[in-house]
């Protein structure tokens, strides 16, 4: 039987706004329910892993008990996925890596299980795992984004750009500005090699602006490319202009396809002055400049920044580069784990 179309009465005044509010509340409730389910699942897996560790240590149970347990649990709960021998081993590793139950409940339970596998699979040090876990929660990273940030060494790169922020900006803005920049920036997603010219890189960055914003980090909003500045009747063009929502300021990014030269900062400083006078409002903080170059001499960059009063940073950018060997692992990939969990009976 085919349902007949329902004749709807005219929409009463205020209905549309009410419907929008209801949809938002329903969506929020769905998210909370999903988070609650995930939290219970992660805590359950941690408890199972803790029990396996305890019984193997105290009662001398061998590794084969995991095979037996996987079989018995899948027999008892055929509708549940995740009780494969491999996943039970990950539960044990998860519990062993995070022995603090309070930390698991308060922090890690906010992350899905596949995030936990990525942290275990890619990172050997607990301090590093804690940092990436906190960042994933803070920025609501997907599993794929978390893996990408680990593989591109975000921790080592964060706050590493050469800057003069300490001398040119007040605290705490100077600290936040320094933490907002990194060195080097990884542009592997562009698919370009080192032979690419700076205009090619600029064009590709705008074309892949979503990935570019992810690499820049939280807080950056894209304003425009080749932004026109009219200074005394002469025209000048900024390569890339952004606004940083947390710093409350414009960020001018200039690309240089070769090695850093001190005179590059003169051009960048001119653009900062023009943006401060023509673009920024009274409520905005002073504009920040970031010079991205293919390579730089750190000592030369430090000297060049030394006498500049405008807030500037210098960092390198990297195009296609192979994954560091130490990040390769003999453990199965996350995709393999997902495939196994998805097919578990």
C-alpha positions as a Python dict, from the first residue, in 0.01 Angstrom:
ca = {
    (1, 'X'): (0, 0, 0),
    (2, 'X'): (136, 341, -100),
    (3, 'X'): (114, 615, 160),
    (4, 'X'): (-95, 906, 47),
    (5, 'X'): (60, 1251, 72),
    (6, 'X'): (-38, 1433, 388),
    (7, 'X'): (-206, 1767, 345),
    (8, 'X'): (-23, 2007, 573),
    (9, 'X'): (-185, 2305, 737),
    (10, 'X'): (-28, 2649, 687),
    (11, 'X'): (286, 2697, 894),
    (12, 'X'): (203, 2900, 1204),
    (13, 'X'): (412, 3199, 1300),
    (14, 'X'): (726, 3104, 1489),
    (15, 'X'): (707, 2738, 1382),
    (16, 'X'): (1021, 2748, 1166),
    (17, 'X'): (1239, 2882, 1449),
    (18, 'X'): (1091, 2628, 1690),
    (19, 'X'): (1164, 2344, 1445),
    (20, 'X'): (1524, 2457, 1409),
    (21, 'X'): (1559, 2462, 1788),
    (22, 'X'): (1407, 2114, 1817),
    (23, 'X'): (1642, 1973, 1552),
    (24, 'X'): (1938, 2121, 1737),
    (25, 'X'): (1827, 1971, 2069),
    (26, 'X'): (1761, 1629, 1911),
    (27, 'X'): (2102, 1634, 1740),
    (28, 'X'): (2269, 1731, 2070),
    (29, 'X'): (2088, 1450, 2252),
    (30, 'X'): (2200, 1202, 1985),
    (31, 'X'): (2560, 1317, 2026),
    (32, 'X'): (2540, 1285, 2403),
    (33, 'X'): (2396, 935, 2372),
    (34, 'X'): (2674, 832, 2133),
    (35, 'X'): (2938, 977, 2365),
    (36, 'X'): (2785, 794, 2661),
    (37, 'X'): (2791, 463, 2471),
    (38, 'X'): (3151, 521, 2366),
    (39, 'X'): (3252, 609, 2721),
    (40, 'X'): (3106, 287, 2859),
    (41, 'X'): (3268, 82, 2581),
    (42, 'X'): (3614, 229, 2640),
    (43, 'X'): (3585, 176, 3017),
    (44, 'X'): (3465, -182, 2960),
    (45, 'X'): (3761, -255, 2734),
    (46, 'X'): (4000, -106, 2989),
    (47, 'X'): (3851, -321, 3265),
    (48, 'X'): (3874, -637, 3052),
    (49, 'X'): (4237, -557, 2973),
    (50, 'X'): (4311, -497, 3341),
    (51, 'X'): (4154, -831, 3434),
    (52, 'X'): (4358, -1015, 3172),
    (53, 'X'): (4679, -854, 3299),
    (54, 'X'): (4597, -934, 3661),
    (55, 'X'): (4513, -1299, 3599),
    (56, 'X'): (4813, -1357, 3379),
    (57, 'X'): (5039, -1203, 3643),
    (58, 'X'): (4883, -1354, 3955),
    (59, 'X'): (4771, -1693, 3829),
    (60, 'X'): (5026, -1754, 3558),
    (61, 'X'): (4776, -1780, 3275),
    (62, 'X'): (4950, -1800, 2940),
    (63, 'X'): (4879, -1614, 2617),
    (64, 'X'): (4643, -1888, 2495),
    (65, 'X'): (4383, -1780, 2749),
    (66, 'X'): (4306, -1486, 2520),
    (67, 'X'): (4211, -1721, 2236),
    (68, 'X'): (3982, -1912, 2474),
    (69, 'X'): (3832, -1592, 2612),
    (70, 'X'): (3766, -1454, 2262),
    (71, 'X'): (3580, -1772, 2166),
    (72, 'X'): (3371, -1779, 2483),
    (73, 'X'): (3280, -1410, 2471),
    (74, 'X'): (3176, -1425, 2106),
    (75, 'X'): (2967, -1732, 2183),
    (76, 'X'): (2799, -1559, 2478),
    (77, 'X'): (2749, -1227, 2296),
    (78, 'X'): (2712, -1306, 1925),
    (79, 'X'): (2557, -966, 1854),
    (80, 'X'): (2857, -776, 1988),
    (81, 'X'): (3166, -698, 1783),
    (82, 'X'): (3512, -641, 1922),
    (83, 'X'): (3591, -966, 2101),
    (84, 'X'): (3848, -1096, 1855),
    (85, 'X'): (4179, -1223, 1998),
    (86, 'X'): (4360, -928, 1844),
    (87, 'X'): (4126, -674, 1999),
    (88, 'X'): (4150, -845, 2338),
    (89, 'X'): (4527, -808, 2311),
    (90, 'X'): (4475, -439, 2243),
    (91, 'X'): (4256, -418, 2553),
    (92, 'X'): (4540, -565, 2756),
    (93, 'X'): (4788, -323, 2595),
    (94, 'X'): (4548, -34, 2656),
    (95, 'X'): (4518, -115, 3025),
    (96, 'X'): (4891, -167, 3058),
    (97, 'X'): (4966, 167, 2886),
    (98, 'X'): (4718, 358, 3105),
    (99, 'X'): (4724, 210, 3459),
    (100, 'X'): (4562, 522, 3612),
    (101, 'X'): (4189, 447, 3625),
    (102, 'X'): (4097, 807, 3708),
    (103, 'X'): (4280, 939, 3401),
    (104, 'X'): (4108, 682, 3179),
    (105, 'X'): (3766, 778, 3317),
    (106, 'X'): (3820, 1155, 3311),
    (107, 'X'): (4016, 1195, 2987),
    (108, 'X'): (4059, 894, 2762),
    (109, 'X'): (3696, 784, 2781),
    (110, 'X'): (3617, 1095, 2574),
    (111, 'X'): (3796, 939, 2274),
    (112, 'X'): (3656, 654, 2060),
    (113, 'X'): (3824, 316, 2071),
    (114, 'X'): (3987, 357, 1729),
    (115, 'X'): (4157, 673, 1858),
    (116, 'X'): (4294, 464, 2145),
    (117, 'X'): (4434, 214, 1895),
    (118, 'X'): (4604, 493, 1700),
    (119, 'X'): (4771, 622, 2018),
    (120, 'X'): (4890, 272, 2108),
    (121, 'X'): (4994, 181, 1756),
    (122, 'X'): (5188, 496, 1670),
    (123, 'X'): (5336, 630, 1994),
    (124, 'X'): (5568, 451, 2239),
    (125, 'X'): (5602, 721, 2508),
    (126, 'X'): (5318, 788, 2757),
    (127, 'X'): (5391, 1162, 2774),
    (128, 'X'): (5355, 1192, 2397),
    (129, 'X'): (5035, 987, 2402),
    (130, 'X'): (4892, 1219, 2666),
    (131, 'X'): (4971, 1526, 2455),
    (132, 'X'): (4808, 1389, 2140),
    (133, 'X'): (4508, 1259, 2335),
    (134, 'X'): (4454, 1606, 2485),
    (135, 'X'): (4484, 1771, 2143),
    (136, 'X'): (4241, 1523, 1986),
    (137, 'X'): (3984, 1600, 2256),
    (138, 'X'): (4043, 1976, 2244),
    (139, 'X'): (4010, 2001, 1865),
    (140, 'X'): (3763, 1715, 1813),
    (141, 'X'): (3994, 1535, 1569),
    (142, 'X'): (3872, 1237, 1374),
    (143, 'X'): (4081, 920, 1392),
    (144, 'X'): (4231, 993, 1050),
    (145, 'X'): (4328, 1347, 1149),
    (146, 'X'): (4485, 1217, 1471),
    (147, 'X'): (4695, 966, 1275),
    (148, 'X'): (4799, 1235, 1028),
    (149, 'X'): (4905, 1471, 1308),
    (150, 'X'): (5109, 1195, 1471),
    (151, 'X'): (5275, 1094, 1146),
    (152, 'X'): (5366, 1454, 1062),
    (153, 'X'): (5514, 1504, 1412),
    (154, 'X'): (5288, 1788, 1521),
    (155, 'X'): (5428, 1786, 1876),
    (156, 'X'): (5786, 1841, 1761),
    (157, 'X'): (5682, 2113, 1515),
    (158, 'X'): (5444, 2310, 1737),
    (159, 'X'): (5585, 2639, 1864),
    (160, 'X'): (5913, 2578, 1678),
    (161, 'X'): (5904, 2866, 1431),
    (162, 'X'): (6161, 3141, 1480),
    (163, 'X'): (5977, 3451, 1604),
    (164, 'X'): (6027, 3781, 1783),
    (165, 'X'): (5692, 3754, 1963),
    (166, 'X'): (5842, 3768, 2312),
    (167, 'X'): (5982, 4116, 2239),
    (168, 'X'): (5703, 4246, 2013),
    (169, 'X'): (5385, 4122, 2183),
    (170, 'X'): (5257, 4143, 2542),
    (171, 'X'): (5197, 3830, 2748),
    (172, 'X'): (4997, 3609, 2732),
    (173, 'X'): (4939, 3693, 2364),
    (174, 'X'): (5305, 3635, 2284),
    (175, 'X'): (5292, 3280, 2422),
    (176, 'X'): (4969, 3197, 2237),
    (177, 'X'): (5109, 3345, 1914),
    (178, 'X'): (5427, 3140, 1944),
    (179, 'X'): (5230, 2822, 2011),
    (180, 'X'): (5009, 2896, 1708),
    (181, 'X'): (5303, 2867, 1465),
    (182, 'X'): (5508, 2561, 1381),
    (183, 'X'): (5821, 2468, 1188),
    (184, 'X'): (5831, 2314, 939),
    (185, 'X'): (5487, 2324, 780),
    (186, 'X'): (5402, 2004, 594),
    (187, 'X'): (5234, 2051, 256),
    (188, 'X'): (5248, 1687, 142),
    (189, 'X'): (4875, 1707, 65),
    (190, 'X'): (4946, 1938, -231),
    (191, 'X'): (5111, 1659, -429),
    (192, 'X'): (5390, 1897, -536),
    (193, 'X'): (5763, 1831, -540),
    (194, 'X'): (6046, 2066, -444),
    (195, 'X'): (6067, 2191, -803),
    (196, 'X'): (5732, 2371, -766),
    (197, 'X'): (5747, 2751, -787),
    (198, 'X'): (5602, 2968, -510),
    (199, 'X'): (5299, 3073, -721),
    (200, 'X'): (5222, 2705, -784),
    (201, 'X'): (5239, 2639, -411),
    (202, 'X'): (5020, 2940, -334),
    (203, 'X'): (4759, 2836, -590),
    (204, 'X'): (4757, 2478, -461),
    (205, 'X'): (4719, 2593, -99),
    (206, 'X'): (4408, 2793, -184),
    (207, 'X'): (4272, 2501, -388),
    (208, 'X'): (4323, 2275, -85),
    (209, 'X'): (4232, 2537, 173),
    (210, 'X'): (4060, 2286, 404),
    (211, 'X'): (4380, 2083, 439),
    (212, 'X'): (4582, 2404, 461),
    (213, 'X'): (4370, 2530, 752),
    (214, 'X'): (4413, 2195, 927),
    (215, 'X'): (4790, 2224, 890),
    (216, 'X'): (4790, 2584, 1014),
    (217, 'X'): (4600, 2474, 1324),
    (218, 'X'): (4298, 2579, 1526),
    (219, 'X'): (4191, 2942, 1511),
    (220, 'X'): (4293, 3036, 1157),
    (221, 'X'): (4024, 3168, 921),
    (222, 'X'): (4098, 3227, 552),
    (223, 'X'): (4043, 3585, 433),
    (224, 'X'): (4189, 3591, 82),
    (225, 'X'): (4467, 3533, -169),
    (226, 'X'): (4658, 3811, -349),
    (227, 'X'): (4477, 4067, -133),
    (228, 'X'): (4507, 4415, -287),
    (229, 'X'): (4654, 4701, -85),
    (230, 'X'): (4649, 5051, -234),
    (231, 'X'): (4928, 5256, -79),
    (232, 'X'): (4961, 5609, -215),
    (233, 'X'): (4822, 5503, -548),
    (234, 'X'): (5057, 5206, -586),
    (235, 'X'): (4916, 4853, -577),
    (236, 'X'): (5059, 4574, -364),
    (237, 'X'): (4933, 4219, -321),
    (238, 'X'): (4954, 4002, -8),
    (239, 'X'): (5010, 3635, -90),
    (240, 'X'): (4771, 3500, 175),
    (241, 'X'): (4571, 3678, 445),
    (242, 'X'): (4415, 3505, 746),
    (243, 'X'): (4245, 3607, 1067),
    (244, 'X'): (4322, 3426, 1393),
    (245, 'X'): (4012, 3399, 1610),
    (246, 'X'): (4195, 3336, 1939),
    (247, 'X'): (4467, 3597, 1885),
    (248, 'X'): (4211, 3845, 1752),
    (249, 'X'): (4441, 3964, 1476),
    (250, 'X'): (4512, 3939, 1105),
    (251, 'X'): (4794, 3710, 994),
    (252, 'X'): (4985, 3791, 676),
    (253, 'X'): (5154, 3488, 517),
    (254, 'X'): (5419, 3541, 251),
    (255, 'X'): (5563, 3252, 49),
    (256, 'X'): (5921, 3242, -75),
    (257, 'X'): (6022, 2962, -308),
    (258, 'X'): (6389, 2969, -212),
    (259, 'X'): (6615, 3021, 85),
    (260, 'X'): (6531, 3288, 343),
    (261, 'X'): (6695, 3628, 295),
    (262, 'X'): (6687, 3909, 554),
    (263, 'X'): (6536, 4152, 301),
    (264, 'X'): (6223, 3935, 288),
    (265, 'X'): (6124, 4073, 629),
    (266, 'X'): (6129, 4428, 495),
    (267, 'X'): (5855, 4343, 248),
    (268, 'X'): (5661, 4151, 514),
    (269, 'X'): (5688, 4445, 756),
    (270, 'X'): (5552, 4680, 490),
    (271, 'X'): (5247, 4457, 447),
    (272, 'X'): (5191, 4444, 825),
    (273, 'X'): (5193, 4823, 843),
    (274, 'X'): (4948, 4849, 552),
    (275, 'X'): (4707, 4594, 703),
    (276, 'X'): (4724, 4763, 1043),
    (277, 'X'): (4637, 5100, 888),
    (278, 'X'): (4387, 4993, 624),
    (279, 'X'): (4225, 4666, 728),
    (280, 'X'): (4231, 4602, 1102),
    (281, 'X'): (3977, 4762, 1332),
    (282, 'X'): (4033, 4925, 1670),
    (283, 'X'): (3923, 4601, 1836),
    (284, 'X'): (4189, 4390, 1658),
    (285, 'X'): (4536, 4323, 1795),
    (286, 'X'): (4845, 4413, 1587),
    (287, 'X'): (4882, 4210, 1269),
    (288, 'X'): (5126, 3917, 1274),
    (289, 'X'): (5346, 3813, 983),
    (290, 'X'): (5461, 3463, 890),
    (291, 'X'): (5724, 3413, 622),
    (292, 'X'): (5724, 3062, 475),
    (293, 'X'): (6035, 2963, 280),
    (294, 'X'): (6181, 2643, 141),
    (295, 'X'): (6486, 2666, 364),
    (296, 'X'): (6652, 2898, 612),
    (297, 'X'): (6969, 2946, 808),
    (298, 'X'): (6850, 2958, 1168),
    (299, 'X'): (7123, 3197, 1277),
    (300, 'X'): (7053, 3435, 988),
    (301, 'X'): (6679, 3421, 1066),
    (302, 'X'): (6747, 3497, 1433),
    (303, 'X'): (6965, 3797, 1344),
    (304, 'X'): (6709, 3925, 1094),
    (305, 'X'): (6430, 3914, 1352),
    (306, 'X'): (6645, 4072, 1622),
    (307, 'X'): (6588, 4437, 1529),
    (308, 'X'): (6227, 4407, 1410),
    (309, 'X'): (5956, 4563, 1628),
    (310, 'X'): (5659, 4417, 1438),
    (311, 'X'): (5552, 4062, 1536),
    (312, 'X'): (5694, 3820, 1279),
    (313, 'X'): (5779, 3454, 1243),
    (314, 'X'): (5989, 3255, 998),
    (315, 'X'): (5932, 2888, 917),
    (316, 'X'): (6013, 2640, 644),
    (317, 'X'): (5760, 2448, 439),
    (318, 'X'): (5806, 2095, 313),
    (319, 'X'): (5643, 1941, 8),
    (320, 'X'): (5639, 1569, -74),
    (321, 'X'): (5840, 1373, 178),
    (322, 'X'): (5840, 1007, 277),
    (323, 'X'): (5715, 896, 618),
    (324, 'X'): (5995, 876, 878),
    (325, 'X'): (6114, 516, 919),
    (326, 'X'): (6073, 516, 1297),
    (327, 'X'): (5698, 570, 1257),
    (328, 'X'): (5662, 246, 1064),
    (329, 'X'): (5541, -35, 1289),
    (330, 'X'): (5509, -410, 1276),
    (331, 'X'): (5171, -383, 1444),
    (332, 'X'): (4864, -418, 1219),
    (333, 'X'): (4723, -99, 1071),
    (334, 'X'): (4410, 66, 1208),
    (335, 'X'): (4232, -28, 884),
    (336, 'X'): (4316, -393, 945),
    (337, 'X'): (4178, -370, 1298),
    (338, 'X'): (3857, -207, 1175),
    (339, 'X'): (3818, -475, 912),
    (340, 'X'): (3857, -749, 1169),
    (341, 'X'): (3621, -587, 1418),
    (342, 'X'): (3365, -529, 1147),
    (343, 'X'): (3369, -895, 1051),
    (344, 'X'): (3378, -1040, 1401),
    (345, 'X'): (3104, -1279, 1493),
}
